[in-house]
């Protein structure tokens, strides 16, 4: 396991009552930023994801809860078509809240990889349990951890998806408040925020069961909507990764780079460099 805990303590700073405090102090105030695991089959899935990551060849990761895990269910065919050739890994576990994702990231999910892009959508399971401000801090902690541990990876931070029949749904309102806060994490460079709610909602804000049968989880057609809505950003950010690596790559050395000191007519200079080229 990486030494993420110390990194997390250093980078996760919040303001409480006007005072800047460290992660340990804030963790005492609420659970959304305190990394914790879950039991049962959760740990088995977590370990299976770690085994996949250990194999390497990871260019694209999706991080989230059951909605993300659903790419292996209702979204299976869309995933195969859209991401099957992109070295993509699904890091979604049903029921996860921000604190569970934080624990997973600390314990192997992103060890020894450097993806081109991480797509993050998490927080809906915090609604009803944590205050929107606390959930926002949990999402922020996840983004900061990704930036610290995967410094070359672009982040596509998605707004928490809409839920409930309409805008009067309390949990949807909580998610909307979270989205308003986390949208400010977009720095135009490594972190990019995207709200694709319009792909799922009617013009009046209504959510149909033909889109999300239980008004929360997606059906196969909606996974296609998801893929279509983020594809321009996915393509753009992965292309940017390539361009930036090309710009920062060191120049290739050739035989003509090193001077031929042995043929110089300045004996003193030759003696000075002789041992360097021996």
Secondary structure, DSSP 4 states (H G I P E B T S, - for coil): --SHHHHHHHH--EEETTEEE-HHHHHTT-STTS-----THHHHHHHHHHHHHHT----EEEEESHHHHGGGTTTHHHHHHHHTTTTEEEEE-TT--HHHHHHHHHTTTTTT---SEEEEE--TTTBTTB-HHHHHHHHHHHHHHHHHH-TT-EEEEEPPPP-SSSTT-HHHHHHHHHHHHHGGG--SSSEEEE--GGGTB-TTS-B-TTTSTTSSS--HHHHHHHHHHHHHHHHHHHHHHHHHHHHHSPPPP-TTTS--GGG-S-HHHHHHHGGGG-
